Amino acid sequence: MQLDLDFFKVRDYLYEHDKAGIEEVADATGVARKAIMYLLKEERLLVGDENGYNGGILKCESCKKPINTGRMCAGCKNELIKALQPDAPLSKPKPLPNEDIEEESIKGVAKLQLSGRKRR
């Protein structure tokens, strides 16, 4: 699958260029910025600097707090898990966000990292 090949290109580049920015990675690997954003949302990459600042690139799709990977912050994930429990009271669901990745969000300045890789 093309996305897996793109991930391997990004992964290999990040091994050599730790914490490179999205623009740099996209230009060097030929992987589309949109594909890199998808990899972030699928938790295959992290975005952020040593202090966790992500440049506003990635936000929780529920509460809009900045996050470093995935689609939701830990708090909203926990709320969702609780809501899906069989004995949980029913509440009005939050509207789903638009699935299209906004090009504006790709223009952040934070650095990419491999998910699960310890920071140096």
Secondary structure as GFF3:
##gff-version 3
##sequence-region A 1 120
A	DSSP	alpha_helix	2	16	.	.	.	ID=ss1
A	DSSP	alpha_helix	22	29	.	.	.	ID=ss2
A	DSSP	alpha_helix	33	41	.	.	.	ID=ss3
A	DSSP	beta_strand	45	47	.	.	.	ID=ss4
A	DSSP	alpha_helix	74	83	.	.	.	ID=ss5
A	DSSP	three_ten_helix	103	107	.	.	.	ID=ss6
A	DSSP	beta_strand	112	114	.	.	.	ID=ss7
###
